[in-house]
């Protein structure tokens, strides 16, 4: 371990949050360095993972994670996991009569999960001479086992096409979880027509009694073993009843762990199954209330979605030119958001030169602007053998990123602060080669470091905005079962290939990609909040959604929250500081 490890506890609240989180943890696992001979990576894995030991003495390395979901959402995944098997069958019976046992057939596992089971039992290994350690007592033995799992998946990965078989997030989970990770809320059903968690008030009412005690117990377990807890990373479903639960959970974290960072990402899919006009209203109100309350209780709040907007009739979903993904398919859209999240969160996960959570949030939330927007270029388009100045020069008339928060940029250069991160380019690709006697093509070609190139480009679009720039040479590594949603124009490392006719060349599997992201606080966020508040306030809530109010909040509380949302939107007005000065005078 290099330097101080500032641990982070992650919470995933809701089914789509667990979709995004599963892809995210699979990406973290793919990027881990297991071979002691290789140098440690740029990211410090101990920030997000914890080391433990099973009852049999086996060393484990699992996420520091609490994942909450509803009854029926796990399918083949056991709630307590499989690392710490403590269940024993009691063979002592006092009944002497006939015994009849009824067993329900378990859900069928897809090919990926079947292969994962075979690897765990030693039945499918890349190295025929390797056997999984049965009495491993050190980290190295566990690392060798995990490295073998990774190499085995590398060898067989072309066989996976899970788009038609993924029903829940556990269908593509490739890592083991700690027994204290999964918390199932049995009061509501994941599937079915009844007992659904649909309204904000339902979620708010959940965090009491057994659910509250269970969450506090899990939090204490993960927090108390940290040497230096820097904070919490919260992924919460924004459009359903988990929005209310997330509001109460972030309030609990703020009250119990004051001074720690709380970075909250409100995730939302492009579409919901079995939706209706009434449920569309629910989704919009849940988004409005969730954004307000989770922002109040967090260091910052960032919506994360491919939706074109958070209203009832949003514009078309965000699309990326080098992705062939179906935005309506949760397995696809969550993978894109996870790639972006993997890039946006590197600043507080670095082994050297990391910036704690509070530093990132303070740079973006000046003057009470605690809602920020996310943008990304997934993957970042760059020709093989090219350099960063050439790639950025190609965006002469447009920004290189697309909205990831249903909040299009205004394009007028106004911004209160932003954090830009680029990962996946090594030193040779960051600057333009110096050629004697050749005039540089643009001012970017004069810069002699990647940070200066990226900063100069962003400042040319936002001349007076505070800016933080972060570069990582390591790309986002893609391993099974990450969906192969990339354009055939991309090579294995995610760079554009020099091909006269891509159709004549068989497509290769993309194993890594460069990604560019931006977290931004600007007037566009205020317009988004203002529009959401306006549409919600225009509804006749007593007549249109009486069942929404029946679960809480009260009508007066709802109207007050919408007024607070309007006031929050005013914080993003460019003339706010001048108006405040005039009022003071």
C-alpha positions in Angstrom: 0.0 0.0 0.0 1.4 3.4 -0.9 0.5 6.3 1.3 -2.6 6.6 3.5 -5.7 4.6 2.4 -8.8 6.7 2.7 -11.6 4.0 2.7 -15.0 4.5 1.0 -18.2 2.6 1.8 -20.5 2.2 -1.1 -24.3 1.9 -0.9 -26.5 0.7 -3.8 -30.2 1.4 -3.3 -32.6 -0.1 -5.9 -32.6 -2.5 -8.8 -31.2 -0.2 -11.5 -28.5 1.1 -9.0 -27.4 -2.5 -8.6 -27.3 -2.9 -12.4 -24.9 0.0 -12.6 -23.1 -1.1 -9.5 -22.6 -4.6 -10.8 -20.9 -3.4 -14.0 -18.9 -0.9 -11.9 -17.6 -3.6 -9.5 -16.8 -5.9 -12.4 -14.7 -3.1 -13.9 -12.9 -2.7 -10.6 -12.2 -6.4 -10.4 -10.9 -6.4 -13.9 -8.5 -3.7 -13.1 -7.0 -5.3 -10.0 -3.3 -6.2 -10.1 -2.9 -9.7 -8.6 0.6 -10.6 -9.7 3.1 -9.5 -7.1 5.8 -9.2 -9.8 3.8 -6.5 -11.6 3.9 -2.9 -10.3 0.8 -1.7 -8.5 -1.8 0.1 -10.6 -2.6 3.8 -10.4 -5.8 3.1 -8.4 -5.6 2.0 -4.8 -8.0 -0.9 -4.6 -8.1 -1.0 -0.8 -10.1 2.3 -1.0 -13.1 0.3 -2.2 -12.3 -3.3 -1.3 -11.7 -4.9 2.1 -9.6 -7.9 3.1 -11.2 -10.6 5.2 -10.9 -14.2 6.2 -13.4 -17.0 6.1 -14.0 -19.4 9.0 -11.8 -21.9 7.2 -8.9 -19.4 7.1 -9.2 -18.4 3.4 -8.3 -14.9 2.6 -11.1 -12.9 0.8 -11.1 -9.6 -1.0 -14.6 -8.2 -1.3 -16.3 -4.8 -1.9 -17.0 -2.6 1.0 -20.6 -2.5 -0.1 -24.2 -2.5 1.1 -26.7 -3.4 -1.6 -30.4 -3.0 -0.9 -33.1 -4.4 -3.2 -36.6 -5.9 -3.0 -38.0 -9.4 -2.6 -37.5 -11.6 -5.7 -34.6 -9.5 -7.1 -31.7 -12.0 -6.5 -32.7 -15.0 -8.6 -29.7 -17.4 -8.4 -27.7 -15.3 -6.0 -27.7 -16.3 -2.4 -28.4 -13.4 0.0 -25.5 -14.4 2.3 -23.1 -15.2 -0.6 -21.0 -18.3 -0.9 -17.7 -17.3 0.8 -18.8 -17.8 4.4 -20.9 -20.9 4.3 -22.1 -21.4 7.9 -25.3 -23.3 7.3 -25.3 -26.8 8.6 -28.1 -29.4 8.3 -29.5 -30.6 11.6 -30.0 -34.4 11.2 -31.7 -34.8 14.7 -35.4 -35.4 14.4 -37.9 -36.2 17.1 -40.7 -37.0 14.7 -40.9 -40.7 14.0 -43.5 -40.6 11.3 -43.1 -40.3 7.5 -41.3 -37.2 6.3 -41.9 -35.7 2.9 -39.6 -33.0 1.5 -40.6 -30.5 -1.2 -37.9 -28.6 -3.0 -38.4 -25.8 -5.5 -36.3 -26.0 -8.6 -33.7 -23.2 -8.5 -33.7 -20.6 -11.4 -31.6 -21.6 -14.4 -28.2 -20.0 -14.6 -27.0 -18.5 -17.9 -23.8 -19.7 -19.5 -21.7 -17.1 -17.8 -22.8 -18.0 -14.3 -22.4 -21.7 -15.1 -18.8 -21.2 -16.2 -18.2 -19.1 -13.1 -19.4 -22.0 -11.0 -17.1 -24.3 -12.8 -14.1 -22.0 -12.3 -14.9 -21.8 -8.6 -14.9 -25.5 -8.3 -11.7 -26.0 -10.4 -13.5 -27.4 -13.4 -12.7 -24.7 -15.9 -9.2 -23.3 -15.6 -6.9 -21.6 -18.0 -3.9 -23.4 -16.5 -4.6 -27.2 -16.4 -1.9 -27.6 -13.7 -3.5 -25.1 -11.3 -5.8 -26.1 -8.4 -7.8 -23.6 -6.4 -6.1 -23.3 -3.0 -8.1 -25.1 -0.3 -6.1 -23.8 2.7 -4.9 -20.4 1.5 -4.0 -18.3 4.5 -2.3 -15.3 2.8 -3.3 -12.6 0.3 -0.9 -14.0 -2.4 -2.7 -17.3 -2.6 -6.1 -15.6 -2.9 -4.6 -13.3 -5.6 -3.3 -16.3 -7.6 -6.8 -17.8 -7.5 -8.5 -14.6 -8.7 -5.9 -14.1 -11.4 -6.7 -17.6 -12.6 -10.4 -16.8 -12.7 -9.7 -13.7 -14.8 -7.5 -15.6 -17.3 -10.1 -18.3 -17.6 -12.8 -15.8 -18.4 -10.4 -14.1 -20.9 -10.1 -17.5 -22.7 -13.8 -18.2 -23.1 -15.3 -14.7 -23.3 -16.4 -14.7 -27.0 -19.2 -17.2 -26.2 -21.1 -14.7 -24.0 -24.1 -12.8 -25.4 -26.2 -12.2 -22.3 -28.6 -9.6 -23.7 -31.4 -12.2 -23.9 -30.7 -13.9 -20.6 -30.1 -11.1 -18.1 -33.1 -10.6 -15.9 -31.6 -9.2 -12.7 -28.2 -7.7 -11.8 -26.9 -10.9 -10.2 -27.1 -12.6 -13.7 -23.8 -10.9 -14.6 -22.1 -10.4 -11.2 -18.6 -11.9 -11.5 -17.2 -11.2 -8.0 -18.0 -12.6 -4.5 -19.8 -10.4 -2.0 -19.5 -10.3 1.7 -22.4 -11.8 3.7 -23.2 -8.4 5.2 -23.6 -6.8 1.7 -27.0 -7.8 0.5 -30.1 -6.4 2.3 -33.5 -7.6 0.9 -36.6 -5.5 1.7 -39.3 -8.2 2.0 -42.2 -5.7 2.3 -42.2 -5.0 -1.4 -41.9 -7.2 -4.5 -39.5 -6.7 -7.3 -41.9 -8.3 -9.8 -45.7 -8.7 -9.9 -48.7 -6.3 -9.9 -49.0 -5.8 -6.2 -46.9 -4.5 -3.3 -44.6 -2.4 -5.6 -42.3 0.3 -4.3 -43.5 3.1 -6.6 -43.9 6.3 -4.6 -41.4 8.6 -2.8 -43.4 8.4 0.5 -43.3 4.6 0.5 -39.5 4.7 0.4 -39.3 7.4 3.2 -41.5 5.3 5.5 -39.3 2.2 5.0 -36.3 3.5 7.0 -37.6 2.6 10.4 -37.8 -0.4 12.6 -36.1 -3.6 11.3 -34.9 -2.0 8.1 -33.2 0.8 9.9 -31.7 -1.5 12.5 -30.4 -3.8 9.7 -28.8 -0.9 7.8 -27.2 0.6 10.9 -25.7 -2.8 11.8 -24.2 -3.2 8.3 -22.9 0.4 8.3 -21.2 -0.1 11.7 -19.6 -3.3 10.5 -18.0 -1.7 7.4 -17.2 1.7 9.0 -15.6 0.5 12.2 -13.0 -1.6 10.4 -11.8 1.5 8.4 -8.6 3.2 9.5 -9.5 6.5 7.8 -13.0 6.7 6.4 -13.2 9.4 3.8 -16.9 9.0 3.1 -19.7 7.2 1.2 -20.5 6.6 -2.4 -24.3 6.3 -2.8 -26.0 5.0 -5.9 -29.8 5.3 -5.6 -32.7 4.7 -8.0 -34.1 8.2 -8.7 -37.5 7.5 -10.4 -39.1 4.9 -8.1 -39.8 4.6 -4.4 -36.1 4.1 -3.6 -35.8 7.8 -4.2 -37.5 8.3 -0.8 -35.5 5.7 0.9 -32.3 7.3 -0.5 -33.3 10.6 0.9 -33.6 9.1 4.4 -30.4 7.1 4.0 -28.4 10.1 3.1 -29.9 12.0 6.0 -28.9 9.2 8.3 -25.3 9.3 6.9 -25.2 13.0 7.3 -26.4 12.8 11.0 -24.2 9.8 12.0 -21.0 10.5 10.1 -20.8 14.3 9.9 -17.7 15.6 8.2 -17.4 12.6 5.9 -18.0 13.0 2.1 -21.4 11.8 0.8 -21.3 11.6 -3.0 -24.8 10.6 -4.3 -25.5 9.5 -7.8 -29.2 9.3 -8.7 -29.5 6.7 -11.5 -32.5 6.3 -13.8 -33.0 3.9 -16.7 -34.3 5.1 -20.1 -37.5 3.2 -19.6 -39.4 1.2 -16.9 -41.2 -2.1 -17.6 -45.0 -2.1 -17.2 -45.2 1.7 -17.0 -48.4 3.7 -17.4 -49.4 7.4 -17.6 -49.9 7.4 -13.8 -46.6 5.8 -13.1 -44.9 8.3 -15.5 -46.2 11.0 -13.1 -44.9 9.1 -10.2 -41.4 8.9 -11.8 -41.3 12.6 -12.4 -42.4 13.5 -8.9 -39.9 11.0 -7.4 -37.1 12.6 -9.5 -38.0 16.1 -8.3 -38.3 15.1 -4.6 -35.3 12.8 -4.7 -33.0 15.4 -6.3 -33.9 18.0 -3.7 -33.7 15.9 -0.6 -30.7 13.8 -1.5 -28.9 17.0 -2.5 -29.7 18.6 0.9 -28.1 15.6 2.7 -25.1 15.0 0.4 -21.8 16.6 -0.4 -23.1 16.7 -3.9 -25.9 15.0 -5.9 -25.5 14.0 -9.6 -28.2 12.5 -11.7 -26.8 9.7 -13.9 -29.0 8.5 -16.8 -29.1 8.1 -20.6 -32.6 9.7 -20.7 -32.9 12.8 -22.7 -34.8 14.5 -19.8 -36.5 13.8 -16.5 -40.0 15.0 -17.5 -42.9 12.9 -18.8 -42.0 13.2 -22.5 -38.2 13.4 -22.6 -36.2 13.9 -25.8 -34.5 10.9 -27.4 -31.9 9.1 -25.2 -28.2 10.1 -25.3 -26.3 8.2 -28.0 -22.6 7.9 -28.6 -21.1 7.6 -32.1 -18.9 4.6 -31.3 -21.5 2.6 -29.3 -24.0 0.2 -30.8 -26.1 -0.2 -27.7 -29.8 -0.4 -27.0 -30.5 2.4 -24.4 -33.8 0.7 -23.5 -31.9 -2.5 -22.4 -30.9 -2.1 -18.8 -27.9 -4.4 -19.3 -26.6 -2.0 -22.0 -27.4 1.4 -20.5 -26.1 0.5 -17.1 -22.8 -0.6 -18.6 -22.3 2.8 -20.3 -23.1 4.6 -17.0 -20.7 2.3 -15.1 -17.9 3.2 -17.6 -18.5 6.9 -17.0 -18.7 6.5 -13.2 -15.5 4.5 -13.2 -13.8 7.5 -14.8 -15.5 10.2 -12.8 -14.6 8.7 -9.4 -10.8 8.1 -9.9 -9.8 11.3 -8.1 -10.5 9.9 -4.6 -9.3 6.3 -5.5 -5.7 7.1 -6.6 -2.8 5.5 -4.9 -0.6 8.6 -5.3 -1.9 12.2 -5.4 -5.5 11.4 -4.6 -8.0 14.1 -3.8 -10.4 13.2 -1.0 -14.1 13.4 -1.6 -14.6 16.7 0.2 -12.1 18.3 -2.1 -14.0 17.2 -5.2 -17.4 18.3 -3.8 -16.1 21.7 -2.6 -14.8 22.4 -6.0 -18.2 21.9 -7.5 -20.8 23.1 -4.9 -20.0 26.7 -4.3 -22.9 28.9 -3.0 -25.2 26.0 -2.3 -25.1 24.5 -5.8 -25.1 20.9 -4.6 -26.6 19.4 -7.8 -24.1 18.8 -10.5 -24.3 17.4 -14.0 -22.2 14.7 -15.7 -21.0 14.5 -19.3 -18.9 11.8 -21.0 -17.3 10.6 -24.2 -17.7 6.8 -24.0 -15.4 5.8 -25.5 -13.2 8.8 -26.3 -12.7 8.8 -30.1 -9.0 8.8 -31.1 -7.2 7.2 -34.0 -4.6 4.5 -33.3 -1.2 6.2 -33.4 -2.7 9.7 -33.1 -2.2 12.1 -30.2 -4.5 14.0 -27.8 -4.1 17.4 -29.5 -5.2 15.9 -32.8 -8.2 14.2 -31.2 -9.4 17.4 -29.5 -8.9 19.5 -32.6 -11.4 17.3 -34.3 -14.1 18.8 -32.0 -13.6 22.3 -33.3 -17.3 23.2 -33.4 -18.6 20.9 -30.7 -17.8 19.6 -27.2 -16.3 16.1 -27.1 -18.8 14.8 -24.5 -22.6 14.0 -24.4 -25.0 14.6 -21.5 -25.2 11.8 -18.8 -27.5 13.7 -16.5 -30.4 14.5 -18.8 -29.0 18.1 -18.8 -27.7 19.3 -22.2 -25.0 22.0 -22.0 -25.9 25.5 -23.0 -22.7 25.9 -25.1 -22.2 29.5 -24.1 -19.0 29.0 -22.1 -20.7 29.7 -18.7 -19.8 27.4 -15.9 -19.2 27.8 -12.1 -16.8 24.9 -11.8 -15.9 21.6 -13.4 -13.7 18.5 -13.0 -12.5 16.8 -16.1 -11.0 13.3 -16.2 -9.4 11.4 -19.1 -8.1 7.9 -18.7 -6.6 5.4 -21.1 -3.8 7.4 -22.9 -0.2 6.8 -22.2 2.6 9.4 -22.3 3.3 9.1 -26.0 -0.3 9.8 -27.0 -0.8 12.9 -24.7 1.3 15.5 -26.6 2.1 16.2 -30.2 5.5 15.0 -31.5 8.0 17.8 -32.1 8.9 17.9 -35.7 11.7 20.4 -36.7 10.6 23.0 -39.2 6.9 22.0 -39.0 4.4 24.6 -37.9 2.0 23.1 -35.2 -1.5 22.6 -36.4 -3.1 24.4 -33.4 -2.2 25.9 -30.1 -2.8 22.6 -28.4 0.2 21.1 -30.2 2.5 23.6 -28.3 1.6 22.1 -24.9 4.2 19.7 -23.4 2.1 17.7 -21.0 -1.3 15.9 -21.2 -2.7 17.9 -18.4 -1.8 21.2 -20.1 -3.3 20.0 -23.4 -6.6 19.0 -21.8 -6.7 22.1 -19.6 -6.0 24.4 -22.6 -8.8 22.8 -24.6 -11.4 23.1 -21.8 -10.4 26.7 -21.0 -10.8 27.6 -24.6 -14.5 26.7 -24.2 -14.9 27.9 -20.6 -12.4 30.8 -20.3 -13.3 32.0 -16.7 -14.4 28.7 -15.1 -12.5 27.0 -12.2 -11.1 23.7 -13.5 -9.6 20.5 -12.2 -8.0 18.1 -14.6 -7.1 14.5 -13.9 -5.3 12.1 -16.3 -4.7 8.3 -15.9 -2.7 6.3 -18.3 -4.6 3.0 -17.5 -7.8 2.5 -19.5 -11.0 1.0 -18.3 -10.4 -2.7 -18.8 -13.3 -4.8 -20.1 -13.6 -8.4 -19.2 -16.6 -10.9 -19.4 -19.4 -10.4 -19.2 -19.2 -6.7 -20.2 -21.4 -6.4 -23.3 -19.6 -5.9 -26.6 -21.5 -2.8 -27.6 -18.7 -1.1 -29.5 -18.4 0.0 -33.1 -16.5 -2.4 -35.5 -14.3 0.6 -36.2 -12.6 0.2 -32.8 -9.6 -2.0 -32.3 -8.9 -4.1 -29.2 -7.6 -1.2 -27.1 -10.6 1.0 -28.1 -8.9 3.2 -30.6 -10.2 3.9 -34.1 -8.4 1.8 -36.8 -7.1 2.9 -40.1 -9.2 0.7 -42.3 -10.3 1.5 -45.8 -13.4 -0.7 -45.5 -14.2 -1.9 -41.9 -16.7 -4.4 -43.4 -13.8 -6.3 -44.9 -12.1 -6.8 -41.6 -13.6 -9.1 -39.0 -14.5 -7.2 -35.8 -12.2 -7.8 -32.8 -13.3 -7.9 -29.2 -12.7 -4.6 -27.4 -10.7 -5.3 -24.2 -10.2 -1.7 -23.0 -11.4 1.8 -23.9 -10.2 5.4 -23.2 -12.9 7.4 -21.5 -13.4 11.2 -21.0 -15.8 12.6 -18.4 -16.8 15.9 -17.0 -18.5 16.9 -13.8 -19.9 20.3 -14.0 -21.8 22.9 -12.1 -23.4 25.5 -14.4 -26.5 27.4 -15.4 -27.8 24.4 -17.4 -28.4 22.6 -14.1 -30.6 25.5 -12.9 -32.7 25.3 -16.1 -33.1 21.6 -15.6 -34.3 22.1 -12.0 -36.5 25.0 -12.9 -38.2 23.0 -15.7 -38.8 20.0 -13.5 -40.3 22.2 -10.8 -42.5 24.0 -13.3 -43.9 20.8 -14.8 -44.6 19.2 -11.4 -46.2 22.4 -10.0 -48.5 22.6 -13.0 -50.1 19.2 -12.0 -53.4 19.1 -10.1 -51.8 16.7 -7.6 -55.0 16.2 -5.5 -56.9 15.0 -8.6 -54.2 13.4 -10.8 -52.2 11.4 -8.2 -54.2 11.0 -5.0 -52.5 7.6 -4.4 -49.1 9.2 -4.5 -50.1 11.6 -1.7 -51.7 8.7 0.3 -48.2 7.3 0.9 -46.8 10.7 1.9 -45.6 13.4 1.9 -48.6 15.6 2.7 -49.9 18.0 0.1 -48.5 21.0 2.0 -45.1 19.2 2.3 -45.0 18.4 -1.4 -45.8 22.0 -2.4 -43.1 23.3 0.0 -40.5 20.9 -1.5 -41.3 22.1 -5.0 -40.9 25.7 -3.8 -37.5 24.7 -2.3 -36.6 23.2 -5.7 -37.4 26.5 -7.3 -35.2 28.3 -4.9 -32.4 25.8 -5.5 -32.7 26.5 -9.3 -32.2 30.2 -8.6 -28.8 29.4 -7.2 -27.6 28.7 -10.7 -28.6 32.0 -12.2 -25.5 33.8 -13.6 -26.7 37.2 -12.2 -27.5 35.8 -8.7 -24.3 37.2 -7.1 -24.9 40.7 -8.6 -28.6 40.7 -7.6 -27.6 39.7 -4.0 -25.1 42.5 -3.8 -27.8 45.0 -5.0 -30.2 43.7 -2.4 -27.5 44.1 0.3 -26.9 47.7 -0.8 
